[in-house]
Amino acid sequence: MKISILGLGYVGCVSAGCLARAGHTVVGVDISTAKLDIIREGRSPVIEKDLNDIIAAAVGEGRLLALDSTHEAVRSTGLSLVCVGTPSNANNSLNLDYVARVCEEIGAALRDKVDDHIVCMRSTMVPGSVEGVVRPSLAKGFGGELPDRVHIAVNPEFLREGTAVWDFSHPPKTVVGADDESTAKNVLSLYDGIEAPVVKTSVKVAETVKYVDNVFHAVKIAFANEIGTICRAVGVDSHEVMDIFVQDRKLNISPAYLKPGFAFGGSCLPKDLRAIVYKARTLDIELPLLASVLPSNDAQIQRAVDLVLATGRKRLGFLGLSFKPGTDDLRESPLVRLIETCIGKGYDLRIFDRNVSLARLVGANRSYIEKGIPHISRLLSTDLDEVLAFSEVLIIGHAADEFRDALRNAKGCTVIDLARVVDTPPEGVDYHGINW
């Protein structure tokens, strides 16, 4: 199938690479010339395991093209996957401006096209967004009521940054929302050969599913962290407690996200929690548990600040900056928030994150790193040993093997472990776990 992908962020890039690897012809579109140039060179604009090689192969074999024209991409393909960002507004509602804009462009491109075309939404949107934004924007671009040859579907993604390529081929489920069987069948054909439960449902249910997943993941993380806080206060190993808890597969749940550790962040969980709580408020519905999750997450960041303050030392080394290991994504990273708080309190810092340093040189996030957080960018070091030698207090934010080795050599400095890199700290190290 010939597929156009509108928006080449994490979801768009992974979808483009993996669909091209499966034999489809993919045309990617983005407003960022930096992303387009990187893809044309056969590289991934985002840091994601295995994606660089996949994109290199797809571009080299002519199955993946990068264009700056939505019109050209839509005209040459039969299905458009919309993967543009849906950030938060200042009031925590969802900003669908990018969705509206790209749908208008798609609608305009469809004026002169006589063949059937599927517009499939992969961007995360609150329930009702297809009817409230997508369909009207397509019609506005088209210049009138949409003809029967234009079909709309929703295909939420279940990709975790850092393991997104693996997740694409091993999803927990494949969900397609469409108003007719033929459209759903065509979208599902994208995933032929992928073994996963298949769910065909309505557009509105498909819009809702992703929110239910993400807010529950956020609840699990906050729940585990609050349990960890209680356990630490009473002298109980929180990881041992939760290891026992998750063994109950009958009444409890899977172990994913149920390890006490640092706060959650990233492009999905905080944004989706805020959006669903805001949506509930617009309907005069109170969601006290969900509304309490982000404050609980903020409290976990404050616990880390308190641990740093308690050391009484001023030179801090941070191992990890992105919101999770295996990615360069800094969106709503709790480590960024912790670092900014420490900078504001007058601490002297050095930061090591191999993926963020690489992105600063070649990635699409380079502009954000240099312009969005320049005060932090200047503190990044490419030399782990230099950061270790500088630090009086070492804050470990990611569970990486190299940071585990660094902990063993951290004698003489205070270590604050936010990621449980070891179960038993080495002798001679002043070690403090955030929840253990």
C-alpha positions in Angstrom: 0.0 0.0 0.0 1.1 3.6 -0.6 0.9 5.5 2.7 1.4 9.2 3.5 2.4 10.0 7.1 1.8 13.5 8.2 4.0 14.4 11.2 7.4 12.9 11.7 7.8 13.0 15.4 8.3 9.8 17.5 5.1 8.2 16.4 5.4 9.3 12.8 9.0 8.3 12.4 8.5 4.8 14.0 5.4 4.2 12.0 7.1 5.3 8.7 10.1 3.2 9.3 8.3 0.1 10.4 5.6 0.3 7.6 8.3 0.8 5.0 10.2 -2.2 6.5 7.1 -4.3 6.0 7.1 -3.5 2.3 4.8 -0.5 2.1 5.7 2.6 0.2 5.7 5.5 2.6 5.8 9.3 2.0 6.6 11.3 5.2 5.7 14.9 5.5 6.7 17.4 8.2 7.0 21.2 8.5 10.5 20.8 9.9 13.1 20.9 7.2 15.7 19.6 9.7 13.7 16.4 10.1 13.2 16.0 6.4 16.9 16.5 5.6 17.9 13.9 8.2 15.5 11.3 6.8 16.6 12.0 3.3 20.1 11.2 4.4 18.9 7.9 5.7 19.0 8.7 9.4 16.4 8.9 12.1 15.7 12.4 13.5 14.8 10.9 16.9 16.8 8.7 19.2 15.1 5.3 19.2 16.6 1.8 19.3 17.0 0.2 15.9 15.2 3.0 14.0 18.3 4.5 12.4 19.1 1.2 10.6 15.4 0.7 9.6 15.2 4.2 8.1 18.6 3.9 6.4 17.4 0.6 4.7 14.0 2.0 3.7 15.4 5.2 2.2 18.2 3.3 0.4 15.6 0.9 -1.1 13.3 3.8 -2.2 10.4 2.8 0.1 10.6 5.9 2.3 10.5 9.4 0.9 10.4 12.7 2.9 8.5 15.7 1.4 7.4 19.1 2.5 4.2 19.0 0.5 1.0 17.5 2.1 -0.7 18.0 -1.3 1.8 15.9 -3.2 2.0 13.2 -0.5 -1.8 12.8 -0.3 -2.3 12.8 -4.1 0.2 10.0 -4.5 -1.1 7.7 -1.7 -4.3 5.9 -0.8 -4.1 6.2 3.0 -2.9 9.1 5.2 -1.8 8.5 8.8 -2.0 11.7 10.8 0.7 11.7 13.5 1.0 15.4 14.3 1.4 16.6 17.9 -1.5 17.4 20.2 0.2 19.5 23.0 -1.6 21.0 26.0 -3.0 24.5 26.1 -2.3 26.8 29.0 -5.6 25.7 30.6 -4.7 22.0 30.2 -7.2 21.4 27.3 -5.8 19.7 24.2 -4.4 21.9 21.5 -5.7 20.4 18.2 -4.4 23.3 16.0 -1.9 21.0 14.2 -4.6 18.4 13.6 -7.0 21.1 12.2 -4.2 22.5 10.0 -3.1 19.3 8.5 -6.6 18.1 7.9 -7.4 21.3 6.0 -4.3 20.6 3.9 -5.5 17.0 3.3 -9.0 18.2 2.4 -7.6 20.6 -0.1 -5.4 17.9 -1.7 -8.4 15.6 -2.0 -10.3 18.1 -4.2 -8.7 16.9 -7.4 -8.4 13.2 -6.4 -11.0 10.8 -7.7 -9.9 7.7 -6.0 -11.0 6.6 -2.5 -8.8 7.9 0.3 -8.6 7.0 4.0 -7.7 9.6 6.6 -6.5 7.7 9.6 -5.9 9.5 12.9 -3.0 8.2 14.9 -2.5 11.4 16.9 -3.9 11.1 20.5 -7.2 13.1 20.7 -9.9 13.3 23.3 -13.2 11.6 22.4 -15.3 13.7 20.0 -12.3 15.2 18.2 -13.0 13.5 14.9 -16.5 14.9 14.7 -15.6 18.2 16.3 -12.3 19.0 14.5 -11.1 16.4 12.0 -14.2 16.1 9.8 -15.0 19.9 9.8 -11.4 20.7 9.0 -11.3 18.2 6.1 -14.5 19.7 4.8 -13.2 23.2 5.1 -10.1 22.3 3.1 -12.2 20.4 0.6 -14.5 23.3 0.1 -17.7 21.6 1.0 -19.3 18.4 2.3 -16.9 15.5 2.0 -17.8 13.0 -0.7 -18.3 9.2 0.0 -14.8 8.5 -1.4 -13.3 10.1 1.7 -13.2 7.7 4.7 -12.1 8.5 8.3 -10.6 6.1 10.8 -8.9 6.2 14.2 -5.9 3.9 14.9 -4.4 4.7 18.3 -0.7 3.8 18.8 0.7 1.9 21.8 4.3 2.8 21.5 6.7 3.4 24.4 9.6 5.7 23.7 12.8 3.6 24.0 11.1 0.4 22.9 8.9 1.8 20.2 10.2 -0.3 17.3 9.7 -3.5 19.3 6.3 -2.3 20.4 5.2 -1.7 16.8 5.7 -5.4 16.0 4.5 -6.6 19.3 1.6 -4.4 20.3 -0.7 -5.3 23.2 -3.6 -4.9 20.8 -4.4 -3.4 17.5 -7.4 -1.0 17.6 -9.2 0.5 14.6 -12.2 2.7 14.8 -14.2 3.3 11.6 -17.8 3.7 10.5 -17.7 1.0 7.9 -16.2 -2.5 7.7 -14.2 -1.8 4.5 -12.3 1.1 5.9 -11.5 -0.8 9.1 -10.3 -3.8 7.0 -8.0 -1.6 4.9 -6.4 0.1 7.9 -5.9 -3.3 9.6 -4.1 -4.6 6.5 -1.2 -2.3 7.5 -0.5 -4.7 10.3 -0.7 -8.0 8.4 1.7 -10.5 10.0 1.7 -8.8 13.4 0.3 -11.1 16.1 -1.9 -9.2 18.5 -5.6 -9.1 19.5 -7.5 -7.1 16.9 -10.4 -4.8 17.9 -12.7 -3.1 15.4 -14.9 -0.5 17.0 -16.4 2.9 16.5 -14.4 6.1 16.0 -15.3 7.5 19.4 -14.4 4.3 21.3 -11.1 4.2 19.5 -10.4 7.8 20.5 -11.1 6.9 24.1 -9.1 3.7 24.4 -5.7 5.4 24.3 -6.7 7.8 27.1 -7.8 5.0 29.3 -4.5 3.2 28.8 -2.3 6.3 29.4 -4.1 7.6 32.5 -4.0 4.1 34.0 -0.2 3.9 33.4 0.2 7.2 35.1 -2.0 6.0 38.0 0.2 2.8 38.3 3.4 4.9 38.5 1.9 7.3 41.1 0.5 4.3 43.1 3.8 2.5 43.2 5.6 5.7 44.2 3.2 6.4 47.1 3.6 2.8 48.2 7.3 3.2 48.0 7.2 6.4 50.1 5.2 4.6 52.9 7.5 1.6 52.7 10.6 3.7 53.1 9.2 5.5 56.1 8.5 2.2 57.9 11.8 0.6 56.9 10.4 -1.9 54.4 11.9 -2.7 51.0 9.4 -1.3 48.5 10.6 -3.4 45.6 10.3 -6.6 47.5 6.7 -5.6 48.4 5.8 -4.8 44.8 7.6 -7.9 43.5 5.2 -9.9 45.6 2.2 -7.7 44.7 2.6 -8.3 40.9 2.8 -12.0 41.3 -0.9 -12.0 41.7 -2.1 -12.2 38.1 -5.6 -13.1 39.2 -6.6 -10.1 41.2 -3.8 -7.7 40.7 -2.2 -6.7 37.3 1.0 -6.9 35.2 4.3 -5.5 36.6 4.6 -2.8 34.0 4.9 0.6 35.6 4.6 -0.9 39.1 8.1 -0.3 40.3 8.6 2.5 42.8 11.0 5.1 41.4 11.0 8.6 40.1 8.2 10.7 38.7 6.7 10.0 35.2 7.0 12.5 32.3 7.1 12.5 28.6 4.8 13.5 25.8 1.8 11.3 26.7 1.0 10.6 30.4 1.0 14.1 31.8 -0.7 15.6 28.8 -3.3 12.9 28.6 -4.1 13.1 32.3 -4.6 16.9 32.1 -6.7 16.6 29.0 -9.1 13.9 30.3 -9.5 15.7 33.7 -10.2 19.0 31.8 -12.7 17.2 29.6 -14.5 15.9 32.7 -14.7 19.3 34.1 -16.3 20.6 31.0 -19.0 18.0 31.6 -19.3 18.9 35.3 -17.9 15.5 36.3 -15.5 15.2 39.2 -12.6 12.7 38.9 -10.9 12.9 42.3 -8.5 10.0 41.8 -7.3 11.0 38.3 -7.2 14.7 39.4 -4.8 13.7 42.2 -2.3 11.8 40.1 -0.4 14.8 38.8 -0.1 16.4 42.3 1.2 13.0 43.5 3.7 13.0 40.7 4.8 16.6 41.6 5.3 15.4 45.2 7.7 12.7 44.0 9.8 15.4 42.3 9.8 17.4 45.6 11.0 14.3 47.5 14.0 14.3 45.2 14.6 18.0 45.8 14.4 17.4 49.6 17.0 14.6 49.3 19.4 16.9 47.5 18.8 19.7 50.0 19.5 17.3 52.9 23.0 16.5 51.7 24.2 20.1 52.4 26.6 19.8 49.4 26.6 22.0 46.3 28.2 20.3 43.4 25.7 18.0 41.7 26.2 15.5 38.9 23.1 14.2 37.1 23.2 10.9 35.2 20.2 11.1 32.9 18.2 14.0 31.6 15.5 12.7 29.2 12.2 11.6 30.7 13.2 7.9 30.4 16.2 5.9 29.3 16.7 5.0 25.6 15.3 8.2 24.2 16.4 11.9 23.8 12.9 13.2 24.5 12.9 16.0 27.1 9.2 16.8 27.0 8.0 17.2 30.6 11.0 15.2 31.9 10.9 15.2 35.7 14.7 15.3 35.6 14.6 18.6 33.8 12.2 19.9 36.5 14.5 18.7 39.2 17.5 20.2 37.6 15.8 23.6 37.1 14.8 23.6 40.7 18.4 22.9 41.8 19.8 25.6 39.4 17.3 28.1 41.0 18.6 27.2 44.4 22.2 28.0 43.4 23.7 24.5 43.0 26.6 23.9 40.6 25.7 21.1 38.1 27.0 18.8 35.5 24.8 16.5 33.4 25.5 13.4 31.4 23.0 11.8 29.1 24.5 10.1 26.0 21.3 10.2 24.0 20.6 13.9 24.7 24.2 14.8 23.8 23.9 12.9 20.5 20.6 14.6 19.8 22.2 18.0 20.5 24.6 17.3 17.6 22.4 15.5 15.0 18.8 15.1 16.1 15.6 16.9 15.4 15.5 17.9 19.1 18.7 19.9 18.7 16.8 23.2 18.4 14.8 22.5 21.6 17.8 21.6 23.5 19.7 24.7 22.4 16.8 27.2 22.5 14.2 25.8 24.9 16.6 24.9 27.7 19.9 26.7 26.9 20.7 27.1 30.7 20.6 23.3 30.9 22.2 22.6 27.5 25.3 24.4 28.6 25.7 22.0 31.6 25.7 18.9 29.4 28.9 16.9 29.3 29.9 14.2 26.9 32.4 12.7 29.4 30.9 10.5 32.2 34.2 10.4 34.1 34.4 14.2 34.1 30.9 14.4 35.7 31.9 11.7 38.3 35.1 13.6 39.2 33.2 16.9 39.6 30.3 15.6 41.7 29.9 15.8 45.5 26.3 14.5 45.0 25.5 12.1 42.2 21.9 11.8 41.2 21.1 8.8 39.1 18.0 9.3 37.0 18.1 6.3 34.6 18.6 2.6 35.2 21.5 2.2 32.7 24.4 -0.3 32.9 27.0 2.5 32.6 25.3 4.3 35.6 25.4 1.1 37.6 29.1 0.9 37.0 29.5 4.6 37.9 27.7 4.0 41.2 30.4 1.4 42.2 33.0 4.0 41.7 31.2 6.8 43.5 33.1 6.4 46.8 33.5 9.8 48.5 30.3 11.4 47.2 26.6 11.1 48.2 24.5 9.1 45.8 20.8 9.7 45.3 19.3 6.9 43.2 16.0 7.7 41.5 16.0 4.5 39.4 17.0 1.6 41.6 20.1 0.8 39.5 21.2 -1.7 42.1 19.4 -3.8 44.7 22.3 -3.7 47.1 24.4 -0.5 47.2 28.2 -1.0 47.2 30.1 -0.7 50.5 31.6 2.7 51.2 29.0 4.6 49.2 26.7 7.1 50.9 23.7 5.8 49.1 20.1 7.0 49.3 17.2 5.6 47.3 14.2 7.8 46.8 11.7 5.1 47.8 13.9 2.4 49.3 
